[in-house]
Protein backbone atom coordinates (compact mmCIF):
# COMPACT_ATOMS: atom_id res chain seq x y z
CA UNK A 1 0.00 0.00 0.00
CA UNK A 2 1.43 3.40 -0.94
CA UNK A 3 2.08 6.15 1.59
CA UNK A 4 -0.65 8.33 0.02
CA UNK A 5 -3.26 5.60 0.46
CA UNK A 6 -2.18 5.04 4.08
CA UNK A 7 -2.48 8.79 4.80
CA UNK A 8 -6.00 8.94 3.36
CA UNK A 9 -7.03 5.86 5.37
CA UNK A 10 -5.68 7.45 8.55
CA UNK A 11 -7.62 10.67 7.84
CA UNK A 12 -10.78 8.70 7.14
CA UNK A 13 -10.53 6.68 10.36
CA UNK A 14 -9.95 9.83 12.43
CA UNK A 15 -12.77 11.80 10.77
CA UNK A 16 -15.14 8.80 10.95
CA UNK A 17 -14.69 8.72 14.74
CA UNK A 18 -15.49 12.43 14.96
CA UNK A 19 -18.53 12.09 12.66
CA UNK A 20 -19.97 9.19 14.64
CA UNK A 21 -19.07 10.47 18.09
CA UNK A 22 -21.43 12.58 20.16
CA UNK A 23 -19.21 15.59 20.73
CA UNK A 24 -18.02 18.53 18.68
CA UNK A 25 -14.63 19.03 17.08
CA UNK A 26 -12.52 22.14 16.70
CA UNK A 27 -11.01 22.92 13.32
CA UNK A 28 -7.99 25.23 13.40
CA UNK A 29 -7.39 27.08 10.15
CA UNK A 30 -3.93 27.93 8.82
CA UNK A 31 -4.64 31.62 9.44
CA UNK A 32 -5.20 30.86 13.15
CA UNK A 33 -9.00 31.02 13.45
CA UNK A 34 -10.76 28.15 15.23
CA UNK A 35 -14.23 26.86 14.37
CA UNK A 36 -16.06 24.44 16.66
CA UNK A 37 -18.98 22.25 15.65
CA UNK A 38 -20.07 18.74 14.74
CA UNK A 39 -18.43 17.20 11.67
CA UNK A 40 -21.39 16.31 9.46
CA UNK A 41 -19.53 14.93 6.42
CA UNK A 42 -16.20 14.96 4.62
CA UNK A 43 -14.51 13.86 1.42
CA UNK A 44 -11.01 14.10 -0.02
CA UNK A 45 -11.21 17.90 -0.31
CA UNK A 46 -13.64 19.33 2.25
CA UNK A 47 -15.12 18.93 5.73
CA UNK A 48 -18.71 20.00 6.40
CA UNK A 49 -19.08 21.41 9.91
CA UNK A 50 -22.51 21.80 11.53
CA UNK A 51 -23.12 24.53 14.10
CA UNK A 52 -26.71 24.39 15.30
CA UNK A 53 -28.92 24.52 12.22
CA UNK A 54 -26.17 25.92 9.96
CA UNK A 55 -23.52 24.06 7.99
CA UNK A 56 -20.33 25.33 6.43
CA UNK A 57 -17.91 23.73 4.02
CA UNK A 58 -14.23 24.06 4.90
CA UNK A 59 -11.61 23.15 2.33
CA UNK A 60 -8.95 20.84 3.76
CA UNK A 61 -6.10 22.89 2.27
CA UNK A 62 -7.14 25.72 4.66
CA UNK A 63 -6.94 23.49 7.78
CA UNK A 64 -3.90 23.16 10.03
CA UNK A 65 -5.45 20.89 12.70
CA UNK A 66 -8.61 18.98 13.61
CA UNK A 67 -9.07 18.54 17.35
CA UNK A 68 -11.65 16.34 19.08
CA UNK A 69 -13.62 17.85 21.94
CA UNK A 70 -12.05 17.51 25.37
CA UNK A 71 -13.57 14.70 27.42
HTML snippet that shows the backbone in 3Dmol.js (N, CA, C, O; Angstrom):
<script src="https://3Dmol.org/build/3Dmol-min.js"></script>
<div id="view" style="width:600px;height:400px;position:relative"></div>
<script>
const pdb = `
ATOM      1  N   UNK A   1       0.854  -1.172   0.000  1.00  0.00           N
ATOM      2  CA  UNK A   1       0.000   0.000   0.000  1.00  0.00           C
ATOM      3  C   UNK A   1       0.897   1.232   0.000  1.00  0.00           C
ATOM      4  O   UNK A   1       1.860   1.295   0.764  1.00  0.00           O
ATOM      5  N   UNK A   2       0.592   2.214  -0.850  1.00  0.00           N
ATOM      6  CA  UNK A   2       1.430   3.399  -0.941  1.00  0.00           C
ATOM      7  C   UNK A   2       1.217   4.306   0.267  1.00  0.00           C
ATOM      8  O   UNK A   2       0.223   4.186   0.983  1.00  0.00           O
ATOM      9  N   UNK A   3       2.159   5.205   0.476  1.00  0.00           N
ATOM     10  CA  UNK A   3       2.076   6.147   1.590  1.00  0.00           C
ATOM     11  C   UNK A   3       0.860   7.046   1.459  1.00  0.00           C
ATOM     12  O   UNK A   3       0.218   7.356   2.462  1.00  0.00           O
ATOM     13  N   UNK A   4       0.523   7.478   0.232  1.00  0.00           N
ATOM     14  CA  UNK A   4      -0.648   8.335   0.017  1.00  0.00           C
ATOM     15  C   UNK A   4      -1.927   7.630   0.437  1.00  0.00           C
ATOM     16  O   UNK A   4      -2.791   8.242   1.065  1.00  0.00           O
ATOM     17  N   UNK A   5      -2.059   6.358   0.102  1.00  0.00           N
ATOM     18  CA  UNK A   5      -3.257   5.596   0.461  1.00  0.00           C
ATOM     19  C   UNK A   5      -3.337   5.438   1.974  1.00  0.00           C
ATOM     20  O   UNK A   5      -4.420   5.555   2.549  1.00  0.00           O
ATOM     21  N   UNK A   6      -2.207   5.174   2.626  1.00  0.00           N
ATOM     22  CA  UNK A   6      -2.184   5.045   4.082  1.00  0.00           C
ATOM     23  C   UNK A   6      -2.607   6.347   4.753  1.00  0.00           C
ATOM     24  O   UNK A   6      -3.352   6.325   5.732  1.00  0.00           O
ATOM     25  N   UNK A   7      -2.135   7.487   4.230  1.00  0.00           N
ATOM     26  CA  UNK A   7      -2.485   8.788   4.805  1.00  0.00           C
ATOM     27  C   UNK A   7      -3.976   9.053   4.688  1.00  0.00           C
ATOM     28  O   UNK A   7      -4.593   9.542   5.635  1.00  0.00           O
ATOM     29  N   UNK A   8      -4.559   8.740   3.549  1.00  0.00           N
ATOM     30  CA  UNK A   8      -5.997   8.938   3.359  1.00  0.00           C
ATOM     31  C   UNK A   8      -6.776   8.030   4.302  1.00  0.00           C
ATOM     32  O   UNK A   8      -7.766   8.463   4.893  1.00  0.00           O
ATOM     33  N   UNK A   9      -6.346   6.773   4.453  1.00  0.00           N
ATOM     34  CA  UNK A   9      -7.029   5.856   5.366  1.00  0.00           C
ATOM     35  C   UNK A   9      -6.956   6.353   6.808  1.00  0.00           C
ATOM     36  O   UNK A   9      -7.928   6.224   7.552  1.00  0.00           O
ATOM     37  N   UNK A  10      -5.837   6.911   7.206  1.00  0.00           N
ATOM     38  CA  UNK A  10      -5.683   7.453   8.553  1.00  0.00           C
ATOM     39  C   UNK A  10      -6.623   8.638   8.756  1.00  0.00           C
ATOM     40  O   UNK A  10      -7.286   8.737   9.789  1.00  0.00           O
ATOM     41  N   UNK A  11      -6.681   9.532   7.776  1.00  0.00           N
ATOM     42  CA  UNK A  11      -7.616  10.665   7.841  1.00  0.00           C
ATOM     43  C   UNK A  11      -9.047  10.171   7.971  1.00  0.00           C
ATOM     44  O   UNK A  11      -9.806  10.650   8.814  1.00  0.00           O
ATOM     45  N   UNK A  12      -9.406   9.214   7.137  1.00  0.00           N
ATOM     46  CA  UNK A  12     -10.779   8.704   7.138  1.00  0.00           C
ATOM     47  C   UNK A  12     -11.143   8.082   8.477  1.00  0.00           C
ATOM     48  O   UNK A  12     -12.241   8.316   8.983  1.00  0.00           O
ATOM     49  N   UNK A  13     -10.251   7.300   9.057  1.00  0.00           N
ATOM     50  CA  UNK A  13     -10.533   6.683  10.360  1.00  0.00           C
ATOM     51  C   UNK A  13     -10.737   7.752  11.438  1.00  0.00           C
ATOM     52  O   UNK A  13     -11.661   7.660  12.245  1.00  0.00           O
ATOM     53  N   UNK A  14      -9.874   8.753  11.441  1.00  0.00           N
ATOM     54  CA  UNK A  14      -9.955   9.826  12.433  1.00  0.00           C
ATOM     55  C   UNK A  14     -11.250  10.620  12.260  1.00  0.00           C
ATOM     56  O   UNK A  14     -11.958  10.872  13.235  1.00  0.00           O
ATOM     57  N   UNK A  15     -11.560  11.012  11.028  1.00  0.00           N
ATOM     58  CA  UNK A  15     -12.767  11.801  10.775  1.00  0.00           C
ATOM     59  C   UNK A  15     -14.036  10.979  10.988  1.00  0.00           C
ATOM     60  O   UNK A  15     -15.052  11.517  11.429  1.00  0.00           O
ATOM     61  N   UNK A  16     -13.990   9.680  10.681  1.00  0.00           N
ATOM     62  CA  UNK A  16     -15.143   8.803  10.951  1.00  0.00           C
ATOM     63  C   UNK A  16     -15.485   8.805  12.441  1.00  0.00           C
ATOM     64  O   UNK A  16     -16.656   8.895  12.811  1.00  0.00           O
ATOM     65  N   UNK A  17     -14.467   8.706  13.290  1.00  0.00           N
ATOM     66  CA  UNK A  17     -14.688   8.725  14.742  1.00  0.00           C
ATOM     67  C   UNK A  17     -15.368  10.023  15.165  1.00  0.00           C
ATOM     68  O   UNK A  17     -16.285  10.015  15.986  1.00  0.00           O
ATOM     69  N   UNK A  18     -14.908  11.141  14.596  1.00  0.00           N
ATOM     70  CA  UNK A  18     -15.487  12.429  14.955  1.00  0.00           C
ATOM     71  C   UNK A  18     -16.908  12.576  14.420  1.00  0.00           C
ATOM     72  O   UNK A  18     -17.757  13.176  15.080  1.00  0.00           O
ATOM     73  N   UNK A  19     -17.174  12.038  13.236  1.00  0.00           N
ATOM     74  CA  UNK A  19     -18.532  12.086  12.658  1.00  0.00           C
ATOM     75  C   UNK A  19     -19.505  11.274  13.499  1.00  0.00           C
ATOM     76  O   UNK A  19     -20.632  11.706  13.741  1.00  0.00           O
ATOM     77  N   UNK A  20     -19.075  10.107  13.942  1.00  0.00           N
ATOM     78  CA  UNK A  20     -19.968   9.188  14.638  1.00  0.00           C
ATOM     79  C   UNK A  20     -20.059   9.477  16.134  1.00  0.00           C
ATOM     80  O   UNK A  20     -21.017   9.069  16.790  1.00  0.00           O
ATOM     81  N   UNK A  21     -19.072  10.172  16.668  1.00  0.00           N
ATOM     82  CA  UNK A  21     -19.072  10.473  18.093  1.00  0.00           C
ATOM     83  C   UNK A  21     -20.086  11.546  18.450  1.00  0.00           C
ATOM     84  O   UNK A  21     -20.576  12.267  17.581  1.00  0.00           O
ATOM     85  N   UNK A  22     -20.395  11.646  19.738  1.00  0.00           N
ATOM     86  CA  UNK A  22     -21.434  12.578  20.165  1.00  0.00           C
ATOM     87  C   UNK A  22     -20.978  14.033  20.266  1.00  0.00           C
ATOM     88  O   UNK A  22     -21.797  14.950  20.195  1.00  0.00           O
ATOM     89  N   UNK A  23     -19.684  14.240  20.431  1.00  0.00           N
ATOM     90  CA  UNK A  23     -19.209  15.588  20.730  1.00  0.00           C
ATOM     91  C   UNK A  23     -18.752  16.378  19.523  1.00  0.00           C
ATOM     92  O   UNK A  23     -18.630  15.847  18.420  1.00  0.00           O
ATOM     93  N   UNK A  24     -18.498  17.662  19.752  1.00  0.00           N
ATOM     94  CA  UNK A  24     -18.017  18.526  18.684  1.00  0.00           C
ATOM     95  C   UNK A  24     -16.515  18.352  18.453  1.00  0.00           C
ATOM     96  O   UNK A  24     -15.820  17.675  19.210  1.00  0.00           O
ATOM     97  N   UNK A  25     -16.052  18.978  17.398  1.00  0.00           N
ATOM     98  CA  UNK A  25     -14.629  19.028  17.079  1.00  0.00           C
ATOM     99  C   UNK A  25     -14.268  20.485  16.836  1.00  0.00           C
ATOM    100  O   UNK A  25     -15.126  21.300  16.495  1.00  0.00           O
ATOM    101  N   UNK A  26     -13.005  20.802  17.013  1.00  0.00           N
ATOM    102  CA  UNK A  26     -12.515  22.138  16.698  1.00  0.00           C
ATOM    103  C   UNK A  26     -11.597  22.026  15.498  1.00  0.00           C
ATOM    104  O   UNK A  26     -10.681  21.204  15.471  1.00  0.00           O
ATOM    105  N   UNK A  27     -11.854  22.864  14.506  1.00  0.00           N
ATOM    106  CA  UNK A  27     -11.008  22.918  13.315  1.00  0.00           C
ATOM    107  C   UNK A  27     -10.205  24.207  13.387  1.00  0.00           C
ATOM    108  O   UNK A  27     -10.769  25.299  13.446  1.00  0.00           O
ATOM    109  N   UNK A  28      -8.885  24.072  13.381  1.00  0.00           N
ATOM    110  CA  UNK A  28      -7.990  25.228  13.401  1.00  0.00           C
ATOM    111  C   UNK A  28      -7.533  25.492  11.968  1.00  0.00           C
ATOM    112  O   UNK A  28      -6.984  24.610  11.308  1.00  0.00           O
ATOM    113  N   UNK A  29      -7.766  26.705  11.503  1.00  0.00           N
ATOM    114  CA  UNK A  29      -7.392  27.075  10.147  1.00  0.00           C
ATOM    115  C   UNK A  29      -5.946  27.557  10.108  1.00  0.00           C
ATOM    116  O   UNK A  29      -5.393  27.946  11.137  1.00  0.00           O
ATOM    117  N   UNK A  30      -5.335  27.535   8.931  1.00  0.00           N
ATOM    118  CA  UNK A  30      -3.929  27.928   8.822  1.00  0.00           C
ATOM    119  C   UNK A  30      -3.714  29.396   9.168  1.00  0.00           C
ATOM    120  O   UNK A  30      -2.603  29.792   9.518  1.00  0.00           O
ATOM    121  N   UNK A  31      -4.771  30.213   9.073  1.00  0.00           N
ATOM    122  CA  UNK A  31      -4.642  31.623   9.443  1.00  0.00           C
ATOM    123  C   UNK A  31      -4.845  31.848  10.937  1.00  0.00           C
ATOM    124  O   UNK A  31      -4.754  32.981  11.408  1.00  0.00           O
ATOM    125  N   UNK A  32      -5.122  30.770  11.696  1.00  0.00           N
ATOM    126  CA  UNK A  32      -5.201  30.860  13.145  1.00  0.00           C
ATOM    127  C   UNK A  32      -6.600  30.809  13.731  1.00  0.00           C
ATOM    128  O   UNK A  32      -6.748  30.538  14.923  1.00  0.00           O
ATOM    129  N   UNK A  33      -7.628  31.058  12.938  1.00  0.00           N
ATOM    130  CA  UNK A  33      -9.000  31.021  13.455  1.00  0.00           C
ATOM    131  C   UNK A  33      -9.377  29.593  13.828  1.00  0.00           C
ATOM    132  O   UNK A  33      -8.888  28.634  13.232  1.00  0.00           O
ATOM    133  N   UNK A  34     -10.253  29.465  14.824  1.00  0.00           N
ATOM    134  CA  UNK A  34     -10.762  28.155  15.229  1.00  0.00           C
ATOM    135  C   UNK A  34     -12.272  28.140  15.085  1.00  0.00           C
ATOM    136  O   UNK A  34     -12.950  29.102  15.446  1.00  0.00           O
ATOM    137  N   UNK A  35     -12.795  27.042  14.555  1.00  0.00           N
ATOM    138  CA  UNK A  35     -14.229  26.862  14.365  1.00  0.00           C
ATOM    139  C   UNK A  35     -14.609  25.566  15.071  1.00  0.00           C
ATOM    140  O   UNK A  35     -13.985  24.528  14.846  1.00  0.00           O
ATOM    141  N   UNK A  36     -15.624  25.622  15.921  1.00  0.00           N
ATOM    142  CA  UNK A  36     -16.060  24.439  16.656  1.00  0.00           C
ATOM    143  C   UNK A  36     -17.465  24.054  16.231  1.00  0.00           C
ATOM    144  O   UNK A  36     -18.342  24.908  16.097  1.00  0.00           O
ATOM    145  N   UNK A  37     -17.670  22.767  16.021  1.00  0.00           N
ATOM    146  CA  UNK A  37     -18.979  22.252  15.652  1.00  0.00           C
ATOM    147  C   UNK A  37     -18.903  20.751  15.455  1.00  0.00           C
ATOM    148  O   UNK A  37     -17.874  20.129  15.719  1.00  0.00           O
ATOM    149  N   UNK A  38     -19.980  20.186  14.998  1.00  0.00           N
ATOM    150  CA  UNK A  38     -20.072  18.743  14.739  1.00  0.00           C
ATOM    151  C   UNK A  38     -19.701  18.483  13.287  1.00  0.00           C
ATOM    152  O   UNK A  38     -20.249  19.118  12.386  1.00  0.00           O
ATOM    153  N   UNK A  39     -18.777  17.560  13.048  1.00  0.00           N
ATOM    154  CA  UNK A  39     -18.433  17.203  11.672  1.00  0.00           C
ATOM    155  C   UNK A  39     -19.585  16.389  11.105  1.00  0.00           C
ATOM    156  O   UNK A  39     -19.894  15.299  11.587  1.00  0.00           O
ATOM    157  N   UNK A  40     -20.216  16.939  10.070  1.00  0.00           N
ATOM    158  CA  UNK A  40     -21.392  16.310   9.463  1.00  0.00           C
ATOM    159  C   UNK A  40     -21.004  15.374   8.329  1.00  0.00           C
ATOM    160  O   UNK A  40     -21.638  14.337   8.134  1.00  0.00           O
ATOM    161  N   UNK A  41     -19.961  15.735   7.575  1.00  0.00           N
ATOM    162  CA  UNK A  41     -19.532  14.935   6.425  1.00  0.00           C
ATOM    163  C   UNK A  41     -18.145  15.403   5.999  1.00  0.00           C
ATOM    164  O   UNK A  41     -17.670  16.460   6.415  1.00  0.00           O
ATOM    165  N   UNK A  42     -17.508  14.585   5.157  1.00  0.00           N
ATOM    166  CA  UNK A  42     -16.202  14.958   4.617  1.00  0.00           C
ATOM    167  C   UNK A  42     -15.943  14.139   3.367  1.00  0.00           C
ATOM    168  O   UNK A  42     -16.562  13.099   3.142  1.00  0.00           O
ATOM    169  N   UNK A  43     -15.007  14.633   2.554  1.00  0.00           N
ATOM    170  CA  UNK A  43     -14.511  13.857   1.423  1.00  0.00           C
ATOM    171  C   UNK A  43     -13.021  14.150   1.295  1.00  0.00           C
ATOM    172  O   UNK A  43     -12.399  14.609   2.254  1.00  0.00           O
ATOM    173  N   UNK A  44     -12.447  13.895   0.144  1.00  0.00           N
ATOM    174  CA  UNK A  44     -11.009  14.102  -0.022  1.00  0.00           C
ATOM    175  C   UNK A  44     -10.605  15.570   0.039  1.00  0.00           C
ATOM    176  O   UNK A  44      -9.436  15.874   0.275  1.00  0.00           O
ATOM    177  N   UNK A  45     -11.551  16.487  -0.170  1.00  0.00           N
ATOM    178  CA  UNK A  45     -11.205  17.896  -0.309  1.00  0.00           C
ATOM    179  C   UNK A  45     -11.813  18.813   0.742  1.00  0.00           C
ATOM    180  O   UNK A  45     -11.260  19.878   1.013  1.00  0.00           O
ATOM    181  N   UNK A  46     -12.938  18.427   1.342  1.00  0.00           N
ATOM    182  CA  UNK A  46     -13.643  19.332   2.252  1.00  0.00           C
ATOM    183  C   UNK A  46     -14.142  18.604   3.497  1.00  0.00           C
ATOM    184  O   UNK A  46     -14.266  17.380   3.517  1.00  0.00           O
ATOM    185  N   UNK A  47     -14.422  19.391   4.531  1.00  0.00           N
ATOM    186  CA  UNK A  47     -15.123  18.927   5.725  1.00  0.00           C
ATOM    187  C   UNK A  47     -16.338  19.830   5.890  1.00  0.00           C
ATOM    188  O   UNK A  47     -16.221  21.052   5.803  1.00  0.00           O
ATOM    189  N   UNK A  48     -17.500  19.235   6.128  1.00  0.00           N
ATOM    190  CA  UNK A  48     -18.713  20.003   6.402  1.00  0.00           C
ATOM    191  C   UNK A  48     -18.909  20.018   7.912  1.00  0.00           C
ATOM    192  O   UNK A  48     -19.020  18.971   8.550  1.00  0.00           O
ATOM    193  N   UNK A  49     -18.951  21.227   8.473  1.00  0.00           N
ATOM    194  CA  UNK A  49     -19.077  21.406   9.914  1.00  0.00           C
ATOM    195  C   UNK A  49     -20.454  21.983  10.218  1.00  0.00           C
ATOM    196  O   UNK A  49     -20.863  22.983   9.628  1.00  0.00           O
ATOM    197  N   UNK A  50     -21.165  21.344  11.145  1.00  0.00           N
ATOM    198  CA  UNK A  50     -22.507  21.799  11.534  1.00  0.00           C
ATOM    199  C   UNK A  50     -22.416  22.539  12.863  1.00  0.00           C
ATOM    200  O   UNK A  50     -21.829  22.053  13.829  1.00  0.00           O
ATOM    201  N   UNK A  51     -23.015  23.726  12.882  1.00  0.00           N
ATOM    202  CA  UNK A  51     -23.118  24.532  14.101  1.00  0.00           C
ATOM    203  C   UNK A  51     -24.588  24.885  14.264  1.00  0.00           C
ATOM    204  O   UNK A  51     -25.090  25.785  13.591  1.00  0.00           O
ATOM    205  N   UNK A  52     -25.277  24.184  15.150  1.00  0.00           N
ATOM    206  CA  UNK A  52     -26.714  24.387  15.305  1.00  0.00           C
ATOM    207  C   UNK A  52     -27.444  23.941  14.048  1.00  0.00           C
ATOM    208  O   UNK A  52     -27.334  22.787  13.635  1.00  0.00           O
ATOM    209  N   UNK A  53     -28.189  24.857  13.443  1.00  0.00           N
ATOM    210  CA  UNK A  53     -28.916  24.516  12.217  1.00  0.00           C
ATOM    211  C   UNK A  53     -28.192  24.984  10.961  1.00  0.00           C
ATOM    212  O   UNK A  53     -28.754  24.932   9.867  1.00  0.00           O
ATOM    213  N   UNK A  54     -26.947  25.443  11.107  1.00  0.00           N
ATOM    214  CA  UNK A  54     -26.167  25.922   9.961  1.00  0.00           C
ATOM    215  C   UNK A  54     -25.009  24.975   9.681  1.00  0.00           C
ATOM    216  O   UNK A  54     -24.444  24.368  10.590  1.00  0.00           O
ATOM    217  N   UNK A  55     -24.673  24.863   8.405  1.00  0.00           N
ATOM    218  CA  UNK A  55     -23.519  24.060   7.989  1.00  0.00           C
ATOM    219  C   UNK A  55     -22.589  24.926   7.162  1.00  0.00           C
ATOM    220  O   UNK A  55     -23.026  25.817   6.433  1.00  0.00           O
ATOM    221  N   UNK A  56     -21.297  24.647   7.287  1.00  0.00           N
ATOM    222  CA  UNK A  56     -20.332  25.329   6.432  1.00  0.00           C
ATOM    223  C   UNK A  56     -19.322  24.330   5.903  1.00  0.00           C
ATOM    224  O   UNK A  56     -18.960  23.363   6.574  1.00  0.00           O
ATOM    225  N   UNK A  57     -18.876  24.589   4.681  1.00  0.00           N
ATOM    226  CA  UNK A  57     -17.906  23.726   4.021  1.00  0.00           C
ATOM    227  C   UNK A  57     -16.526  24.358   4.182  1.00  0.00           C
ATOM    228  O   UNK A  57     -16.324  25.527   3.853  1.00  0.00           O
ATOM    229  N   UNK A  58     -15.591  23.578   4.687  1.00  0.00           N
ATOM    230  CA  UNK A  58     -14.231  24.056   4.904  1.00  0.00           C
ATOM    231  C   UNK A  58     -13.300  23.215   4.037  1.00  0.00           C
ATOM    232  O   UNK A  58     -13.282  21.989   4.145  1.00  0.00           O
ATOM    233  N   UNK A  59     -12.538  23.871   3.190  1.00  0.00           N
ATOM    234  CA  UNK A  59     -11.608  23.148   2.329  1.00  0.00           C
ATOM    235  C   UNK A  59     -10.412  22.677   3.151  1.00  0.00           C
ATOM    236  O   UNK A  59      -9.862  23.435   3.950  1.00  0.00           O
ATOM    237  N   UNK A  60     -10.017  21.434   2.952  1.00  0.00           N
ATOM    238  CA  UNK A  60      -8.946  20.841   3.758  1.00  0.00           C
ATOM    239  C   UNK A  60      -7.626  21.582   3.607  1.00  0.00           C
ATOM    240  O   UNK A  60      -6.829  21.609   4.545  1.00  0.00           O
ATOM    241  N   UNK A  61      -7.375  22.187   2.440  1.00  0.00           N
ATOM    242  CA  UNK A  61      -6.100  22.888   2.272  1.00  0.00           C
ATOM    243  C   UNK A  61      -6.008  24.132   3.160  1.00  0.00           C
ATOM    244  O   UNK A  61      -4.926  24.702   3.304  1.00  0.00           O
ATOM    245  N   UNK A  62      -7.128  24.562   3.759  1.00  0.00           N
ATOM    246  CA  UNK A  62      -7.139  25.716   4.656  1.00  0.00           C
ATOM    247  C   UNK A  62      -7.020  25.310   6.126  1.00  0.00           C
ATOM    248  O   UNK A  62      -7.008  26.174   7.002  1.00  0.00           O
ATOM    249  N   UNK A  63      -6.933  24.005   6.408  1.00  0.00           N
ATOM    250  CA  UNK A  63      -6.939  23.493   7.781  1.00  0.00           C
ATOM    251  C   UNK A  63      -5.524  23.142   8.232  1.00  0.00           C
ATOM    252  O   UNK A  63      -4.758  22.512   7.503  1.00  0.00           O
ATOM    253  N   UNK A  64      -5.193  23.567   9.461  1.00  0.00           N
ATOM    254  CA  UNK A  64      -3.904  23.156  10.027  1.00  0.00           C
ATOM    255  C   UNK A  64      -4.065  22.038  11.047  1.00  0.00           C
ATOM    256  O   UNK A  64      -3.137  21.254  11.249  1.00  0.00           O
ATOM    257  N   UNK A  65      -5.242  21.946  11.703  1.00  0.00           N
ATOM    258  CA  UNK A  65      -5.452  20.890  12.701  1.00  0.00           C
ATOM    259  C   UNK A  65      -6.938  20.631  12.895  1.00  0.00           C
ATOM    260  O   UNK A  65      -7.768  21.528  12.752  1.00  0.00           O
ATOM    261  N   UNK A  66      -7.255  19.375  13.226  1.00  0.00           N
ATOM    262  CA  UNK A  66      -8.609  18.981  13.613  1.00  0.00           C
ATOM    263  C   UNK A  66      -8.489  18.363  15.001  1.00  0.00           C
ATOM    264  O   UNK A  66      -7.771  17.382  15.198  1.00  0.00           O
ATOM    265  N   UNK A  67      -9.198  18.948  15.958  1.00  0.00           N
ATOM    266  CA  UNK A  67      -9.069  18.539  17.350  1.00  0.00           C
ATOM    267  C   UNK A  67     -10.398  18.015  17.874  1.00  0.00           C
ATOM    268  O   UNK A  67     -11.415  18.697  17.749  1.00  0.00           O
ATOM    269  N   UNK A  68     -10.415  16.819  18.458  1.00  0.00           N
ATOM    270  CA  UNK A  68     -11.653  16.337  19.078  1.00  0.00           C
ATOM    271  C   UNK A  68     -11.954  17.144  20.336  1.00  0.00           C
ATOM    272  O   UNK A  68     -11.063  17.745  20.936  1.00  0.00           O
ATOM    273  N   UNK A  69     -13.218  17.145  20.718  1.00  0.00           N
ATOM    274  CA  UNK A  69     -13.620  17.852  21.936  1.00  0.00           C
ATOM    275  C   UNK A  69     -12.949  17.214  23.140  1.00  0.00           C
ATOM    276  O   UNK A  69     -12.720  16.005  23.165  1.00  0.00           O
ATOM    277  N   UNK A  70     -12.638  18.027  24.131  1.00  0.00           N
ATOM    278  CA  UNK A  70     -12.046  17.509  25.367  1.00  0.00           C
ATOM    279  C   UNK A  70     -13.085  16.676  26.106  1.00  0.00           C
ATOM    280  O   UNK A  70     -14.262  17.031  26.148  1.00  0.00           O
ATOM    281  N   UNK A  71     -12.641  15.566  26.687  1.00  0.00           N
ATOM    282  CA  UNK A  71     -13.572  14.703  27.421  1.00  0.00           C
ATOM    283  C   UNK A  71     -13.394  14.857  28.904  1.00  0.00           C
ATOM    284  O   UNK A  71     -14.094  14.206  29.680  1.00  0.00           O
TER     285      UNK A  71
END
`;
const viewer = $3Dmol.createViewer("view");
viewer.addModel(pdb, "pdb");
viewer.setStyle({}, {cartoon: {color: "spectrum"}});
viewer.zoomTo();
viewer.render();
</script>
